[in-house]
Amino acid sequence: MSLIGVVLKLSYQLTRHRLGPLRLNLVPLLFALAAGLIWRVGRLAGEQAALIIILCLILVLVTLLAKRQGFIVFRKGGRVLSPSPDHPELAPDEKVAVRATGLFEVRDRQRYFVEATADLATMETREHIVMARMLDSRFLVGSPKADVGWWYIFFGPHMIREIEVGEVRFGLRARLAIKLGYKAEEGKVGPVYLSFDDPIHMQQVLEDLRRDANLEIGN
């Protein structure tokens, strides 16, 4: 069990969902304000009010620090396997199930999603596409309906700058992962994290990306 992963996932859910116009991670500020007002009218002891305020501020600070971290921890390491005939190359347009973290786009909108259920495919042109379908979700209250639908990350061979293997921590357990640094047309560099349930699928994707990147794989 990864305590850090649990904290990061909880922080992400609190940040994504809303109570009316207010993100859930900021709701503790309302409790802190309420505690201060109740203390002022004499219905709450000063020590109790101070404790509530401190705990609320710590919770908000933790979620803000998690956001700065991207809500995910990547630890580099793990053995990189050599190409094997037992792991056939991915065919053009073949989809591989992954969980993806990064900046997704659709039309003129961008969203940062963490460990989104997605598919990765490589076109005949060698352009790589990560496709995530975001469903209507609910966490305690509130639902980010504006995020519902298909979101994409596109990158071509010339954009790949770095590939590392390791694992990501987000939630209860760590997952095998590839960290991909790529340079977009605007000059911004990823990263994109791809995590896997199946190590064979991870190896297939790694070898497919390595064909284009012509880089040494970090581990």
C-alpha positions in Angstrom: 0.0 0.0 0.0 1.3 3.5 -0.9 0.3 6.2 1.6 1.7 8.8 -0.7 -0.3 7.4 -3.6 -3.5 7.5 -1.6 -2.9 11.1 -0.6 -2.2 12.1 -4.2 -5.3 10.4 -5.5 -7.5 11.9 -2.8 -6.1 15.4 -3.5 -6.7 14.9 -7.2 -10.3 13.9 -6.7 -10.9 16.8 -4.3 -9.4 19.3 -6.8 -11.3 18.0 -9.9 -14.8 18.0 -8.3 -16.8 20.9 -7.1 -19.4 21.9 -4.6 -21.2 24.6 -6.6 -18.5 27.0 -7.9 -16.0 25.9 -5.3 -13.5 23.1 -5.8 -13.8 20.5 -3.0 -10.2 21.0 -2.0 -11.0 24.6 -1.0 -14.1 23.7 1.0 -12.1 23.4 4.2 -11.5 27.1 4.0 -15.2 27.6 4.6 -15.0 25.4 7.7 -12.0 27.4 8.9 -13.9 30.6 8.4 -17.0 29.2 10.1 -14.9 28.0 13.1 -13.5 31.6 13.4 -17.0 33.1 13.3 -18.4 30.7 15.9 -15.4 31.4 18.2 -16.1 35.1 17.9 -19.6 34.7 19.0 -18.5 32.6 22.0 -19.9 29.3 20.9 -16.5 27.6 20.5 -13.4 27.6 22.7 -10.3 29.3 21.3 -8.3 26.1 21.4 -10.9 24.2 19.5 -11.3 26.9 16.9 -7.5 27.1 16.4 -7.3 23.3 16.0 -10.1 23.2 13.4 -8.5 26.1 11.5 -5.0 24.5 11.5 -6.3 21.2 10.3 -8.3 22.8 7.5 -5.4 24.8 6.4 -3.1 21.7 6.4 -5.6 19.9 4.3 -5.7 22.7 1.7 -1.9 23.0 1.8 -1.6 19.2 1.1 -3.8 19.4 -1.9 -2.0 22.4 -3.3 1.4 20.7 -2.9 0.0 17.6 -4.5 -1.2 19.7 -7.5 2.3 21.2 -7.8 3.6 17.6 -8.0 1.1 16.8 -10.7 -0.8 14.5 -8.4 1.6 11.7 -9.3 5.0 10.3 -8.3 7.2 8.6 -10.9 10.1 6.5 -9.6 12.6 5.5 -12.2 13.9 2.0 -12.2 13.2 -1.5 -13.3 14.7 -3.9 -15.8 14.3 -3.1 -19.5 13.8 -6.2 -21.5 15.4 -6.8 -24.9 13.2 -7.1 -28.0 11.7 -10.6 -28.1 9.9 -12.5 -30.8 7.5 -13.6 -28.1 6.4 -9.9 -27.9 5.1 -9.2 -31.5 5.4 -5.6 -32.7 2.3 -3.4 -32.4 0.4 -3.2 -35.7 -0.5 0.2 -37.2 -3.7 1.4 -35.5 -3.6 -1.4 -32.9 -4.8 -0.1 -29.5 -3.2 -0.9 -26.2 -5.0 -0.3 -23.0 -3.1 2.1 -20.7 -3.7 4.6 -18.0 -2.4 8.0 -19.0 -1.4 11.2 -17.2 -0.7 14.4 -19.0 -2.2 17.4 -20.8 -5.0 16.3 -23.0 -6.6 18.4 -25.8 -9.9 18.5 -27.7 -10.7 21.3 -30.1 -9.4 24.4 -28.4 -9.6 23.1 -24.8 -6.9 21.5 -22.6 -7.2 19.5 -19.4 -4.7 17.8 -17.2 -5.9 14.3 -16.3 -4.2 11.7 -14.0 -4.3 8.0 -14.6 -7.1 8.3 -17.1 -8.3 5.1 -18.6 -7.1 5.3 -22.2 -5.9 3.6 -25.3 -2.6 4.2 -27.1 -2.2 3.6 -30.8 0.5 4.3 -33.5 -0.7 5.3 -36.9 0.9 4.1 -40.2 2.5 7.6 -40.3 4.1 6.7 -36.9 2.1 9.4 -35.2 1.2 8.3 -31.6 -2.2 9.0 -30.2 -3.4 8.6 -26.6 -7.2 8.5 -26.5 -9.0 8.9 -23.1 -12.7 8.8 -22.7 -13.8 10.7 -19.6 -17.1 9.6 -18.2 -19.4 11.5 -15.9 -18.1 11.0 -12.4 -19.0 11.9 -8.9 -16.9 12.2 -5.8 -18.8 13.0 -2.7 -20.7 15.8 -4.5 -20.2 17.7 -7.7 -19.4 16.4 -11.1 -17.0 17.8 -13.8 -19.5 17.5 -16.7 -17.4 19.8 -18.9 -14.7 17.0 -19.0 -17.1 14.3 -20.3 -16.1 13.0 -23.7 -13.0 12.1 -25.7 -9.6 13.7 -25.0 -6.4 13.3 -26.9 -2.6 13.6 -26.8 -0.8 13.5 -30.1 3.0 13.3 -30.6 5.1 12.3 -33.6 8.6 10.7 -33.7 10.4 14.0 -34.0 8.8 15.3 -30.8 10.1 12.5 -28.5 12.9 13.8 -26.2 13.1 11.3 -23.4 11.9 7.8 -22.4 12.2 6.4 -18.9 10.8 3.3 -17.3 9.8 2.8 -13.7 6.5 3.0 -11.8 4.0 5.6 -10.8 2.3 6.0 -7.5 -1.3 7.1 -7.5 -3.7 5.3 -5.3 -3.2 2.1 -3.3 -0.6 0.4 -5.4 2.3 1.3 -7.7 2.0 0.5 -11.4 4.5 -0.2 -14.1 5.0 2.9 -16.2 6.8 4.7 -19.0 7.6 8.4 -18.6 7.7 10.1 -22.0 9.1 13.6 -22.5 8.1 15.2 -25.7 8.3 18.6 -27.2 5.1 20.1 -28.6 5.0 22.6 -31.4 4.6 25.4 -28.8 7.9 24.4 -27.4 6.5 22.9 -24.2 7.8 19.5 -23.0 5.4 16.8 -21.7 5.8 14.7 -19.7 3.2 12.0 -20.4 3.0 9.0 -18.1 1.7 5.7 -19.4 1.0 3.0 -16.8 0.1 -0.7 -17.4 -1.5 -3.7 -15.9 0.4 -6.1 -18.2 4.2 -5.9 -18.3 4.1 -7.4 -21.9 1.9 -4.6 -23.1 4.4 -2.1 -21.5 7.3 -3.8 -23.3 5.4 -3.7 -26.6 4.7 0.1 -26.2 8.3 0.7 -25.0 9.8 -1.0 -28.1 7.3 0.8 -30.4 8.3 4.2 -28.9 12.0 3.3 -29.0 11.8 2.6 -32.7 11.0 6.3 -33.3 12.9 8.0 -30.5 16.4 6.5 -31.2 17.3 7.2 -27.6 18.8 5.3 -24.8 16.1 4.3 -22.4 16.6 5.6 -18.9 16.1 3.3 -15.9 
